[in-house]
Amino acid sequence: MTFAVDQSMHWADHYVEYGFAVIKGVVGPEFIDPALAEVCRLLDHENLPLKQWTKENTPTRSPVPISEFKVCNAIYDQPGIRRIIDTMFGSPDQWNGQRAWQLFVTPYDTDTKAELSKGGHIDFVETPIPTFGSGFMFQVSLVKSEPFSGNITILPGTHKLVQMELAKHPEIFFPSNPFFNNIFDVEPFEFVAEPGDVLLFHHLVGHSGNNNHATNRSPRITLHCQGLRKEWMKEIDPSAKGLSPWQRSLAFTGGPHRLKRDEEQWIMEYQKTRKTKPKVAAY
């Protein structure tokens, strides 16, 4: 069993409550079709049916720099994507304009099972974790996937637990702090998508990558993007009126909360001093 989206909720409220939201059919075929064709061309798979993409013949990340993509780079120009960003931040003036995306591909893997990964992670491995941060993540599916297609799974509601703990103990690290031992043991949501569907998720919500052993061998092909705000938030009052959905999703602090330090600067300075690089998450 996997977690079911509450269809009675507006997607923005669902994001606040559960740390993720799914919006169907955001991007139309006028973008999806040429974007997928571009991916196929750059992966040298123009004449290879999707169901023949395998772990042996398909890279999971782009083999060429993102700058070589012309069509996919226009994902931030799609009206539906811009509406999502504007809604999340409460104004079209708050997005910083950065086009930060990656190509994620999960081809069929004969040597795995049709099952979801156990547990999860957050994207801050042995490094400062931002209580507020500056934005959210979203994935745009370029294909129709199926259960166990290597789709990302989200661990609903865990963003609240992480943020409440950070409000009290801002210097905890993942995964070494015992706080993280059991909080991801919840029913997961699997992003099984149609072309053009979008998944939004919170920077503190637990999530995980999965292997592809789908019945019909359908690959997962997504653009993994970030919606980033111009300024990092430094304080919040959950009772304040007019908070944007993004701000409301960061209001699980137990009351008004002001950071004791500049998180952006803290993270940047820490990265300069760390001796080992964090492992790149696969999702």
C-alpha positions as CSV (number, residue, x, y, z in Angstrom):
1,M,0.0,0.0,0.0
2,T,1.1,3.5,-0.7
3,F,-0.1,6.9,0.7
4,A,-3.1,8.3,-1.3
5,V,-3.3,12.0,-2.2
6,D,-6.3,13.7,-0.5
7,Q,-8.2,14.8,-3.6
8,S,-10.5,17.1,-1.5
9,M,-7.6,19.5,-0.7
10,H,-6.2,22.2,-3.0
11,W,-2.7,21.2,-4.0
12,A,-1.1,24.1,-2.1
13,D,-2.8,23.1,1.1
14,H,-1.7,19.5,0.5
15,Y,1.8,20.6,0.1
16,V,1.7,22.5,3.4
17,E,0.1,19.6,5.3
18,Y,2.0,16.6,3.8
19,G,5.2,18.2,2.4
20,F,4.3,17.4,-1.2
21,A,1.6,17.9,-3.9
22,V,0.8,16.4,-7.3
23,I,-0.6,18.6,-10.0
24,K,-1.9,16.7,-13.1
25,G,-1.3,17.8,-16.7
26,V,0.6,21.0,-15.9
27,V,2.8,20.9,-19.0
28,G,1.2,20.0,-22.4
29,P,2.5,18.0,-25.3
30,E,3.8,21.1,-27.1
31,F,6.7,21.0,-24.6
32,I,6.7,17.4,-23.5
33,D,7.0,15.8,-26.9
34,P,10.0,17.8,-28.2
35,A,11.6,17.6,-24.7
36,L,11.4,13.8,-24.7
37,A,12.7,13.8,-28.3
38,E,15.7,15.9,-27.2
39,V,16.4,13.5,-24.3
40,C,16.3,10.5,-26.6
41,R,18.7,12.3,-29.1
42,L,21.2,13.3,-26.4
43,L,21.1,9.8,-24.9
44,D,21.6,8.3,-28.4
45,H,18.3,6.5,-28.0
46,E,16.4,8.0,-30.9
47,N,15.6,4.6,-32.4
48,L,15.3,2.6,-29.2
49,P,11.7,2.1,-27.8
50,L,11.3,3.3,-24.2
51,K,10.6,-0.2,-23.0
52,Q,14.0,-1.3,-24.3
53,W,15.8,1.2,-22.1
54,T,17.8,-0.8,-19.5
55,K,20.3,-0.2,-16.8
56,E,23.0,-1.7,-19.2
57,N,22.3,0.7,-22.1
58,T,21.0,3.9,-20.4
59,P,22.7,6.4,-18.1
60,T,20.7,7.6,-15.1
61,R,21.9,11.2,-15.5
62,S,22.6,13.3,-18.5
63,P,25.9,12.3,-20.3
64,V,26.2,15.9,-21.6
65,P,26.1,19.3,-19.8
66,I,22.6,20.7,-19.2
67,S,23.7,23.7,-21.3
68,E,23.5,21.5,-24.4
69,F,19.8,21.0,-23.9
70,K,17.8,23.6,-25.7
71,V,14.2,22.4,-25.3
72,C,14.4,21.1,-21.8
73,N,16.0,24.4,-20.6
74,A,12.6,26.1,-21.4
75,I,10.8,24.2,-18.6
76,Y,10.7,27.4,-16.5
77,D,9.0,29.2,-19.4
78,Q,6.0,27.0,-19.3
79,P,3.0,28.9,-18.1
80,G,1.8,26.2,-15.8
81,I,5.2,26.0,-14.1
82,R,5.4,29.7,-13.6
83,R,1.9,29.7,-12.1
84,I,3.1,27.1,-9.6
85,I,6.1,29.1,-8.6
86,D,4.1,32.3,-8.3
87,T,1.5,30.6,-6.2
88,M,4.0,29.0,-3.9
89,F,5.8,32.2,-3.2
90,G,2.7,34.4,-3.2
91,S,3.9,36.7,-5.9
92,P,5.6,36.6,-9.3
93,D,8.3,39.0,-7.9
94,Q,9.7,36.4,-5.4
95,W,11.3,33.9,-7.8
96,N,15.0,34.4,-8.2
97,G,14.9,33.5,-11.9
98,Q,17.4,30.6,-11.5
99,R,16.9,27.7,-13.9
100,A,18.2,24.9,-11.7
101,W,17.3,21.5,-13.1
102,Q,18.7,18.0,-13.8
103,L,17.7,15.1,-16.0
104,F,16.8,12.0,-14.0
105,V,16.3,8.7,-15.8
106,T,15.5,5.3,-14.2
107,P,15.7,2.5,-16.8
108,Y,14.5,-1.1,-16.3
109,D,16.8,-3.2,-14.1
110,T,16.5,-7.0,-14.5
111,D,18.4,-7.7,-11.3
112,T,16.0,-5.9,-9.0
113,K,12.5,-6.6,-7.6
114,A,9.2,-4.7,-8.0
115,E,9.4,-3.0,-4.6
116,L,9.9,0.4,-3.0
117,S,12.9,1.3,-1.0
118,K,12.6,1.2,2.7
119,G,13.4,4.4,4.7
120,G,14.4,7.7,3.2
121,H,16.6,10.7,3.4
122,I,16.8,14.4,3.2
123,D,19.2,16.3,0.9
124,F,21.5,17.6,3.6
125,V,24.1,14.9,4.4
126,E,26.4,15.7,7.3
127,T,26.0,19.4,6.6
128,P,23.9,22.2,8.1
129,I,20.2,21.7,7.5
130,P,18.3,24.9,6.7
131,T,15.3,25.4,9.0
132,F,13.7,27.6,6.3
133,G,15.9,27.6,3.3
134,S,15.0,29.3,0.0
135,G,12.7,27.2,-2.0
136,F,11.2,23.9,-3.0
137,M,11.8,21.0,-5.4
138,F,9.6,19.8,-8.3
139,Q,9.7,17.1,-10.8
140,V,8.1,17.2,-14.3
141,S,7.5,13.8,-15.9
142,L,8.2,13.5,-19.6
143,V,6.6,10.0,-19.8
144,K,3.9,7.8,-18.5
145,S,5.4,5.7,-15.7
146,E,3.9,2.8,-13.8
147,P,4.2,1.4,-10.3
148,F,7.8,0.3,-9.5
149,S,9.1,2.3,-12.5
150,G,11.9,3.7,-10.4
151,N,9.6,6.7,-9.4
152,I,10.6,8.9,-6.5
153,T,8.7,8.2,-3.2
154,I,7.8,10.8,-0.6
155,L,7.4,10.2,3.1
156,P,4.4,12.4,3.9
157,G,4.4,14.7,6.8
158,T,8.0,14.1,7.8
159,H,8.9,17.8,7.0
160,K,6.9,18.8,10.1
161,L,8.9,16.6,12.4
162,V,12.2,17.7,11.0
163,Q,11.4,21.4,11.2
164,M,10.1,21.2,14.7
165,E,13.4,19.5,15.7
166,L,15.5,22.1,13.9
167,A,13.6,24.9,15.7
168,K,14.9,23.4,19.0
169,H,18.2,22.0,17.8
170,P,19.4,23.8,14.7
171,E,22.8,22.1,14.6
172,I,21.7,18.5,14.2
173,F,23.1,16.6,11.2
174,F,21.6,13.9,9.1
175,P,22.0,11.0,9.3
176,S,24.3,10.9,12.3
177,N,21.9,12.4,14.9
178,P,19.7,9.7,16.5
179,F,16.6,11.9,15.9
180,F,16.6,10.6,12.3
181,N,16.6,6.9,13.2
182,N,12.9,6.2,12.9
183,I,11.1,9.3,11.6
184,F,11.0,8.0,8.0
185,D,9.1,4.9,8.9
186,V,5.8,6.0,7.4
187,E,3.6,4.9,4.5
188,P,5.3,6.2,1.3
189,F,3.7,8.0,-1.7
190,E,5.0,6.9,-5.1
191,F,4.9,9.5,-7.9
192,V,3.4,7.4,-10.7
193,A,2.9,9.9,-13.5
194,E,1.4,10.8,-16.8
195,P,3.4,13.0,-19.2
196,G,3.2,16.6,-18.0
197,D,2.4,15.8,-14.3
198,V,4.3,17.7,-11.7
199,L,5.3,16.6,-8.2
200,L,6.3,19.4,-5.7
201,F,8.1,18.5,-2.5
202,H,9.5,20.3,0.6
203,H,13.2,20.6,1.2
204,L,12.8,18.8,4.6
205,V,10.4,16.0,3.7
206,G,11.8,12.5,3.6
207,H,12.0,10.9,0.2
208,S,13.9,8.1,-1.6
209,G,14.9,6.8,-4.9
210,N,13.8,3.4,-6.2
211,N,14.9,0.7,-8.7
212,N,12.9,0.0,-11.8
213,H,11.3,-3.4,-12.1
214,A,8.0,-2.4,-13.6
215,T,5.7,-4.9,-15.2
216,N,5.8,-3.2,-18.6
217,R,9.4,-2.1,-18.3
218,S,8.4,1.6,-18.5
219,P,11.3,4.0,-17.6
220,R,11.0,7.0,-15.4
221,I,12.2,10.2,-17.2
222,T,11.8,13.4,-15.3
223,L,13.2,16.9,-15.1
224,H,14.2,17.5,-11.5
225,C,13.9,21.2,-10.8
226,Q,14.2,23.8,-8.0
227,G,12.0,26.8,-7.4
228,L,14.1,29.2,-5.5
229,R,13.2,32.5,-3.8
230,K,15.2,35.7,-4.1
231,E,15.9,35.8,-0.3
232,W,16.3,33.2,2.4
233,M,13.7,33.5,5.1
234,K,15.1,34.3,8.5
235,E,12.0,34.4,10.7
236,I,8.3,33.4,10.8
237,D,5.2,34.0,12.8
238,P,2.7,31.2,12.0
239,S,-0.2,33.4,13.1
240,A,0.6,36.1,10.6
241,K,-1.9,36.8,7.9
242,G,-1.1,36.5,4.2
243,L,1.6,33.9,4.4
244,S,2.3,32.2,1.1
245,P,1.9,28.4,0.8
246,W,5.7,28.1,0.9
247,Q,5.8,30.1,4.1
248,R,3.0,28.2,5.6
249,S,4.9,25.0,4.9
250,L,7.7,26.4,7.1
251,A,5.5,27.4,10.0
252,F,5.9,24.2,12.1
253,T,8.1,25.9,14.6
254,G,5.8,25.8,17.6
255,G,5.2,29.6,17.4
256,P,7.1,32.7,16.2
257,H,10.7,31.7,15.4
258,R,13.8,33.7,14.4
259,L,17.0,32.1,13.3
260,K,20.0,32.6,15.5
261,R,22.3,32.8,12.5
262,D,22.3,33.4,8.7
263,E,21.7,29.9,7.4
264,E,22.8,30.7,3.8
265,Q,26.2,32.0,5.0
266,W,26.6,29.2,7.5
267,I,26.0,26.5,4.8
268,M,28.4,28.2,2.4
269,E,31.1,28.6,5.0
270,Y,30.7,25.0,6.1
271,Q,31.1,23.7,2.6
272,K,34.4,25.4,2.3
273,T,35.8,23.6,5.3
274,R,34.4,20.0,5.0
275,K,37.0,17.5,3.9
276,T,34.6,15.0,2.2
277,K,31.9,15.6,-0.3
278,P,28.4,14.4,0.5
279,K,27.1,11.5,-1.6
280,V,24.8,12.5,-4.4
281,A,21.2,11.4,-3.6
282,A,19.5,9.2,-6.2
283,Y,15.8,9.9,-6.6
